[in-house]
Amino acid sequence: MATNTERRTATPDVQGLLNKVPEVTLWFWVIKILCTTVGESFADWVNMTLGVGLINTSLIFTAVLAAALTWQLRTPRYVPFVYWLTVVVLSVTGTLYTDILTDSQGVPLAVSSSVFAVVLAAVFGIWFARERTLSIHSIVTRPRELFYWLAILVTFALGTATGDWTLELTGWAPGVSVLLPLGLIASIVLGWRLGAGAVLSFWLAYILTRPLGANLGDWFASPSSDGGLGLGTAVTSVVFLAPILATVLYLTRSRSDVIEADGQTRTVDAGNPTRVRIMLGYYAVVAIATAALLVWAHHQPHAAVASEEGDTAGAASAPLTPEQATTSFPAAEVAKFRTVTADTLAKLTSGDQGGATTRIGDLEKAWDDDQPTLQPKNQQAWTLLDGQIDQVLRALRASKPDKTTEVKALNTLLISLG
């Protein structure tokens, strides 16, 4: 949403930078959603498809983030390529940090969502107490710039956690899950048009673009059997990276999103106080209605969504025996999975931790490649094996691997594979 109710004023008491963020136009929101989608799909591609592992991927992108953010901070003015590169890397990194809490540390999504919400409130509170504004059109000092980027990082982590928590509660398919954040953003745009505070509306919409982009990424990447388009994480990343680059090139040439080049800042028009209070009530009603919708959806019969651990919350069917787990699948494929698992166990027991970690990547790739054909044959069997494979991957790729845990996970999988 463009904040065209703002007025430009000279501020001799604020020293230093030109405004280093873009004008909030339609282009801003388009490229922001594209960036968040890439953050979801690219993180999954590097972590799982390439077999780098969650912790290693997080370390890599933390280093990349430090480099990108340093470049952005040293840039004297808004440069589209540098700014949006930083946003993309923040999107990937924020996703990974949430995944670490959920997958590696076992923190429930409800807890991580609450923690990130409190952290974001604290960032905004300290930022406002120090600077007396949260408007992105006033990023003309180093402290404000640092607060801005910290807030962006936390919004990505919060958006990822709340988006995943929503899917966990509702069991919605990827395509359906896009509709909730899209509808909420539309309600915020309506509220802003009717007189809600521009700064509050901006940050609410900004947070919601994260689950919207993540759900779009899941929709494009997920197999058709899960309600997705089946493009995979690599193709999805390319599909969204291409328009990002095209848009950044256009903005670089047109400079249509440059706020100003004269070192002035803007003061946000507070708007009509009565309307602002009324629209605060409107936002509260939207929040209550959203919570009611999620509670209702949670209590509706639906297929349980497999978690990262491979569990299916609320699964009503009886557990499968090892023989039942593989009878629905081609014997040749099962034998391939069993061979890789046995090789991994042999390397591990011989003391070759690195070789075992590398070898298990072959199982992950083979399993992911066969998902479109195996999962429709027997959803329950596929979910069981998928969860056991995830446990093996987590054990072998842990930052401090425990051999007992690794051997137990591999043996459990071997039993299921016959």
C-alpha positions in Angstrom: 0.0 0.0 0.0 1.4 3.4 -0.9 1.4 5.8 2.0 0.5 8.9 0.0 -0.9 10.6 3.0 2.6 11.5 4.2 4.1 14.9 3.9 7.8 15.7 3.3 9.5 17.9 5.8 13.0 19.0 6.4 14.5 17.6 9.6 17.8 19.4 10.4 17.9 17.5 13.7 18.2 14.1 12.0 21.7 13.7 10.5 23.3 11.3 8.2 21.8 9.1 5.5 19.6 9.5 2.6 16.5 7.3 2.9 17.7 3.8 2.1 14.4 2.0 1.6 12.1 2.1 -1.4 8.9 3.9 -1.9 5.9 1.8 -0.8 4.2 1.2 -4.1 2.5 -1.8 -5.8 6.0 -2.8 -7.1 7.1 -3.0 -3.4 4.5 -5.5 -2.5 4.9 -7.6 -5.7 8.6 -8.0 -5.2 8.2 -8.6 -1.4 5.9 -11.5 -2.0 8.2 -12.9 -4.7 11.2 -12.7 -2.3 9.3 -14.5 0.5 8.3 -17.3 -1.9 12.0 -17.7 -2.9 13.0 -17.7 0.7 10.8 -20.8 1.4 11.6 -22.8 -1.7 15.3 -22.0 -1.9 15.9 -22.8 1.7 14.2 -26.2 1.2 16.1 -26.9 -2.0 19.5 -26.3 -0.4 18.6 -28.0 2.9 16.9 -31.1 1.6 17.3 -31.5 -2.2 21.0 -30.8 -2.2 21.4 -32.6 1.1 23.4 -29.8 2.8 21.4 -30.2 6.0 19.5 -27.7 8.1 22.4 -26.6 10.4 24.9 -26.3 7.6 22.5 -24.4 5.4 21.7 -22.0 8.3 25.4 -21.4 8.9 26.0 -20.7 5.2 23.1 -18.3 4.9 24.0 -16.5 8.2 27.4 -15.8 6.6 25.7 -14.6 3.4 23.3 -12.5 5.4 26.2 -10.8 7.2 27.9 -10.0 3.9 24.7 -8.7 2.3 23.7 -6.6 5.3 27.2 -5.1 5.5 26.9 -4.2 1.8 23.5 -2.6 2.4 24.6 -0.7 5.5 27.7 0.7 3.6 25.6 1.8 0.6 25.0 5.6 0.9 21.6 5.5 -0.7 18.8 3.1 -1.8 20.1 0.8 -4.4 17.4 -1.7 -5.6 19.7 -4.7 -6.2 21.5 -4.4 -2.8 18.3 -3.8 -0.9 16.3 -6.6 -2.4 19.2 -9.0 -2.3 19.3 -8.4 1.5 15.5 -9.0 1.7 15.9 -12.3 -0.2 18.7 -13.5 2.1 16.8 -12.4 5.2 13.8 -14.4 3.9 15.9 -17.5 3.6 17.6 -17.0 6.9 14.4 -16.3 8.8 12.9 -19.5 7.4 15.9 -21.5 8.5 16.0 -20.1 12.0 12.3 -21.1 12.5 13.0 -24.6 11.0 15.9 -25.1 13.5 13.6 -24.4 16.4 10.9 -26.7 15.0 12.9 -29.6 13.5 16.2 -29.7 15.4 15.0 -28.5 18.8 11.5 -29.8 18.8 9.9 -26.5 19.8 6.2 -26.5 19.0 5.1 -24.0 16.4 2.6 -22.4 18.9 5.6 -21.7 21.2 7.9 -20.4 18.5 5.1 -18.2 17.0 4.5 -16.7 20.5 8.2 -16.1 21.1 8.7 -14.4 17.8 5.6 -12.3 18.3 7.0 -11.1 21.7 10.4 -10.4 20.2 8.9 -8.4 17.4 6.8 -6.4 19.9 10.0 -5.7 21.9 11.9 -4.6 18.8 9.1 -2.2 17.8 8.7 -1.0 21.4 12.4 -0.1 21.8 12.6 1.3 18.2 9.6 3.6 18.9 10.8 4.6 22.4 14.2 5.7 21.0 13.1 7.2 17.6 9.5 8.1 18.2 8.5 6.7 14.8 8.2 3.3 13.1 7.7 4.7 9.6 10.0 3.3 7.0 10.1 6.7 5.3 12.3 7.9 8.2 15.2 5.5 7.8 17.8 8.2 7.7 20.0 7.4 10.6 22.1 4.3 11.4 20.1 3.3 14.5 16.8 3.4 12.6 18.3 1.4 9.8 19.5 -1.3 12.2 16.1 -1.4 13.9 14.5 -1.7 10.5 16.5 -4.7 9.4 16.2 -6.4 12.8 12.4 -6.0 12.5 12.4 -7.5 9.0 14.3 -10.5 10.1 11.9 -11.2 13.0 8.9 -10.7 10.7 10.2 -13.4 8.4 10.7 -15.8 11.3 7.3 -15.0 12.8 5.6 -15.3 9.4 7.2 -18.7 8.8 6.2 -20.0 12.2 2.6 -18.7 12.1 2.1 -19.9 8.5 3.3 -23.4 9.4 1.3 -23.4 12.6 -1.8 -22.5 10.6 -1.3 -25.5 8.3 -0.7 -27.8 11.3 -4.0 -26.7 12.8 -6.1 -26.8 9.7 -4.6 -29.5 7.5 -5.4 -27.3 4.5 -3.8 -28.2 1.1 -1.2 -25.7 -0.2 -3.5 -24.1 -2.7 -6.2 -23.5 -0.1 -3.7 -22.2 2.5 -2.9 -19.3 0.2 -6.4 -17.8 0.6 -6.1 -16.9 4.3 -3.1 -14.6 4.3 -4.4 -13.2 0.9 -7.7 -12.4 2.5 -6.2 -10.9 5.5 -3.9 -8.6 3.4 -7.0 -7.5 1.5 -8.8 -6.7 4.7 -5.8 -4.6 5.8 -5.8 -2.7 2.5 -9.5 -2.0 3.0 -8.8 -0.8 6.6 -6.0 1.5 5.4 -8.2 2.9 2.7 -10.9 3.6 5.3 -8.6 5.5 7.6 -6.5 3.1 9.6 -3.0 4.2 10.6 -0.6 3.9 7.7 2.3 2.6 9.7 0.3 0.0 11.6 -1.3 -1.2 8.3 2.1 -1.4 6.6 3.7 -3.6 9.3 0.6 -5.9 9.5 0.6 -6.4 5.8 4.4 -6.9 5.8 4.2 -9.7 8.3 1.4 -11.4 6.4 3.3 -11.4 3.1 5.6 -14.0 4.7 3.0 -16.8 5.1 1.5 -15.8 1.8 4.8 -16.2 0.0 5.6 -19.4 1.9 2.3 -20.9 1.0 2.7 -19.9 -2.6 6.1 -21.6 -2.6 4.6 -24.8 -1.1 1.8 -24.8 -3.6 4.1 -24.5 -6.6 6.7 -27.0 -5.2 4.4 -29.7 -3.6 3.5 -32.8 -5.7 0.1 -32.9 -7.3 -0.9 -35.7 -4.9 -0.6 -33.2 -2.0 -2.6 -30.6 -3.8 0.4 -28.7 -5.3 1.5 -27.9 -8.8 4.4 -30.4 -8.6 7.2 -28.1 -9.9 9.6 -28.9 -7.1 11.7 -26.5 -5.0 14.4 -25.9 -7.7 12.0 -25.0 -10.5 9.9 -22.9 -8.1 12.9 -20.9 -7.0 13.8 -20.2 -10.6 10.2 -19.3 -11.4 10.2 -16.6 -8.7 13.8 -15.5 -9.0 13.4 -14.5 -12.6 10.6 -11.9 -12.1 12.5 -10.6 -9.0 15.6 -9.9 -11.2 13.4 -8.4 -13.9 11.6 -6.1 -11.5 14.8 -5.0 -9.8 16.3 -4.2 -13.3 13.2 -2.2 -14.1 13.3 -0.3 -10.8 17.0 0.4 -11.2 16.4 1.9 -14.6 13.2 3.8 -13.8 14.0 4.8 -10.2 10.2 4.9 -9.7 10.6 3.7 -6.2 13.2 6.1 -4.9 11.7 8.2 -2.1 13.9 11.3 -2.3 17.4 12.3 -3.1 17.8 15.4 -1.0 18.3 14.0 2.5 14.8 15.0 3.7 12.6 12.7 5.7 8.8 12.4 5.9 6.4 12.9 8.7 3.4 10.6 8.6 0.0 12.2 8.7 -1.7 10.7 11.8 -5.0 10.9 10.0 -8.4 11.5 11.6 -8.1 10.3 15.2 -11.7 9.1 15.3 -11.3 7.0 12.2 -8.0 5.6 13.4 -9.7 4.4 16.6 -12.6 2.9 14.7 -10.3 1.0 12.3 -8.3 -0.3 15.3 -11.6 -1.9 16.4 -12.0 -3.2 12.8 -8.6 -4.8 12.9 -9.5 -6.4 16.3 -12.7 -7.9 14.8 -10.7 -9.3 11.8 -8.2 -10.9 14.3 -11.0 -12.4 16.3 -12.8 -13.7 13.2 -9.5 -15.2 12.0 -8.9 -17.0 15.3 -12.5 -18.3 15.2 -12.0 -19.6 11.6 -8.8 -21.4 12.6 -10.5 -23.0 15.7 -13.4 -24.1 13.5 -11.0 -25.6 10.8 -9.0 -27.3 13.4 -12.0 -29.2 14.7 -13.2 -30.2 11.2 -12.3 -33.8 9.9 -9.3 -33.5 7.7 -6.3 -35.5 6.7 -3.5 -34.9 9.1 -0.5 -33.0 7.8 2.8 -34.8 8.2 5.1 -32.8 10.3 8.8 -32.5 9.8 9.2 -35.5 12.1 6.9 -37.5 9.9 4.2 -37.7 12.5 0.5 -37.4 11.5 -1.2 -35.7 14.3 -4.5 -37.3 15.0 -4.1 -40.2 12.7 -6.8 -42.6 13.4 -5.6 -45.6 11.4 -3.8 -48.5 13.1 0.0 -48.6 12.8 1.5 -50.7 10.1 3.7 -53.7 10.6 7.1 -53.8 8.8 5.7 -56.1 6.2 2.7 -53.9 5.5 4.9 -50.8 5.2 6.5 -52.0 1.9 4.0 -54.4 0.3 2.4 -51.5 -1.7 5.7 -50.4 -3.2 7.8 -51.9 -6.1 10.3 -54.4 -4.7 13.1 -52.9 -6.8 12.6 -49.5 -5.2 12.4 -50.9 -1.7 15.6 -52.8 -2.3 17.3 -49.6 -3.5 16.3 -47.8 -0.3 17.4 -50.8 1.9 20.8 -51.0 0.2 21.6 -47.3 0.8 20.4 -47.6 4.4 22.6 -50.7 5.0 25.6 -49.0 3.4 25.1 -46.0 5.7 24.9 -48.2 8.8 28.1 -50.0 7.7 30.0 -46.8 7.3 28.7 -45.5 10.6 29.7 -48.6 12.6 33.1 -48.5 11.0 33.7 -45.0 12.3 33.2 -43.2 9.0 30.7 -40.5 10.2 31.4 -38.3 7.2 30.9 -41.1 4.7 27.6 -42.1 6.4 26.3 -38.6 6.3 27.2 -38.3 2.6 25.7 -41.7 1.8 22.4 -41.0 3.4 22.0 -38.1 1.1 21.5 -40.7 -1.7 18.5 -42.1 0.2 17.0 -38.7 0.6 17.3 -38.0 -3.1 15.9 -41.3 -4.2 13.0 -41.1 -1.8 12.1 -37.6 -2.9 12.4 -38.5 -6.5 10.0 -41.5 -6.0 7.5 -39.6 -3.9 5.1 -38.7 -6.8 4.7 -42.4 -7.7 5.0 -44.0 -4.2 2.8 -41.7 -2.1 -0.5 -42.3 -4.1 0.0 -46.1 -3.8 -0.3 -46.0 0.0 -0.5 -42.8 1.9 -0.1 -44.4 5.3 2.9 -46.5 4.4 4.5 -43.5 2.7 4.0 -41.4 5.7 5.5 -44.0 8.0 8.6 -44.5 6.0 8.9 -40.7 5.3 8.9 -40.1 9.1 11.6 -42.7 9.7 13.8 -41.4 6.9 13.4 -37.9 8.4 14.5 -39.2 11.8 17.6 -40.8 10.2 18.5 -37.6 8.3 18.1 -35.6 11.5 20.2 -37.9 13.5 23.1 -38.1 11.0 23.0 -34.3 10.3 22.9 -33.2 13.9 25.5 -30.6 14.9 26.7 -33.1 17.5 25.8 -36.5 16.2 25.0 -39.2 18.8 26.0 -42.6 17.4 23.5 -44.5 19.5 20.7 -42.4 18.2 22.0 -42.8 14.6 22.2 -46.5 14.8 18.8 -46.9 16.4 17.2 -44.7 13.7 18.9 -46.7 10.9 18.0 -50.0 12.4 14.3 -49.0 12.7 14.3 -48.0 9.1 15.9 -51.2 8.0 13.3 -53.2 9.8 10.5 -51.3 8.0 12.3 -51.9 4.7 12.4 -55.6 5.3 
